[in-house]
Amino acid sequence: MILETATVTAIESDALWVEAVQKSACETCTAQKGCGTAVLSKLTGRTSRLRVLKSEGTTESYRVGQQVTIAIPEDVVVLASVCAYLIPLGASLIGLWAMGPSDLLSVIGAILGLGIGGGLVSLYNAKYCNDPRFNPVLLAEDGLPETVILP
């Protein structure tokens, strides 16, 4: 599990929206003062918002601005990476190959394949966005995952 401390930004009936500051390689680099990327990273203050499903009966125990610990299973990160990168790339290559010997048709096939691959990823995301197995887990104060009731 990848652990991250986040701040609660919104509370829904079945989930919490949390915001965590993204860490970059710039934080560990020794050339921070002489690098423009580190300066831009500090100026933008990149954050990421995540939707974390709550367990039943925990609505009252959280408030906006509270610090919570979330855990993201490694297999979910790997699966998301495969979906986000390999499916559109593979569909693009299939479209490239399927459209024939002409350069123009190959480019059109690759673009169509990329669009279809992106659509498949979108459908997959819509299907599993509320599935607790594919979402970050809210850790209780004792460091153990809270129980999430499956629908």
N, C-alpha and C positions, 0 to 999 in steps of 0.2 A: 504494500500500500504506500502511496505517495501522500505524505501529510502536508497540510498547508493551513496556515492561520488566515482567517478571512473575517471581514466585517459584514454584518447583516445590513443590507440596504433596503429590503422590502420583505414583507410577510404576506404570503397568500394563504388560502385555506388549506392547501395540501403541500406547500413548499416554501422554502426560504430562498431569497435572492441574496447571494453574498458576493462581495467584491474582494479580490486578492490582488496585490501588487505583483506584476510579473517580474521574475528574476531573469536577468540576462547574463551572458558571459562577461559583460563589461564590469560587473561587480567584482570579479576575481582577477581581472587583467591588471597588470602592473603599469601599463601605459595610459592610465586614465586621464592624466592631465594633458597629454599630447595627442589625444584622439578625439576627433569630432563626433564619432558615434556615441561615445560615453556622454558627451555634453548633450546631444540630442535626446538620448535616453532619459537623462535626468530632467530635461525640460518638458518632455511629453508626459512623464509619470505614468506610463502605460499601466492600465489596470484591466482585469478581466472579470466580467460578471458571470456567475454560474448559478444555475437553478439546482438547489439541493432539496430532494424530497425529504419530508419530515415523517417521523413515526407518528402514530395516532396519539392524540391527546397532549401534544407538546406545544400547542399554539400559544398558551399563556406564558410559557417559560422563556420566550425569546422576545427581544425588542430591537428596534432599529438602532444601529450603532454598536451593538454588542459584538465582542470578539468571539468567534467560534473556531473550532478545529474541524476541518473536513479531510476525508481520506478518499483518494481516487485509486481504484484497483489498477495495477499495471496492465492486466489483460484488456481492460477497457481502453486504455491509452493506445495500446498496440492495435486493437481492432479499429479504433477511430482513425488512426494514421493510415491503416490499410484502406479503409473506406474512402477517406478524403483524398488520397494520392493515387493508389493503385487502380481503383475501379475506373475513374475518369481516364487515366493514362492507358489502361488496357482497352477501354472502349474506343478511345481515339486511335489506337494502333489497329484495332479490328476494322474501324471505319476507313482508315488509310488503306488497308489491304483489300477491303471489299469493293472499293469504288473503281478499281481498275488501273490500267497502265498509264493513263494520262496524268500529268502533273497537276493540272487544275482539278480534275476529279478527285485525285488523292488528297489534295488540300481540303476540298469540300467534304470529303468523307471523314477526314480527321477532325474537322470542326464539328460536323454532325455527331460523330462518335463521342467527342468531348462533351457536347451538350447532353447527349443521352446518358453518358456516365454520370454527369453532375445531377441529372434528374433522378437517376437511380439512388444516388447518395441522399438526395433530398427526401425521397420516398422512404428510404430506410430510417432516416433521422425522424421523420414524422411518425413512423410506426412505433419506434422504441423510445421516444422522448420522455414518456412517463413510466418506463419500466425501471424499477429500482435496481435491477442487475446492471444497468448501463449508465447509472448516474453516480455522482459523488455521494459519499456516505457521510452523514453528520456524526461526529464522534461525541459521545457523552463525556461528562466531566471526568469520569474514571478512565478515559482513554479507550473504552470499548465502543464498537459501533452500536448505535441505537437500533432497536428492532424496527424494521419497516414492514408493515402489513402489505402483503401482495394482494392485488385485486382479484 
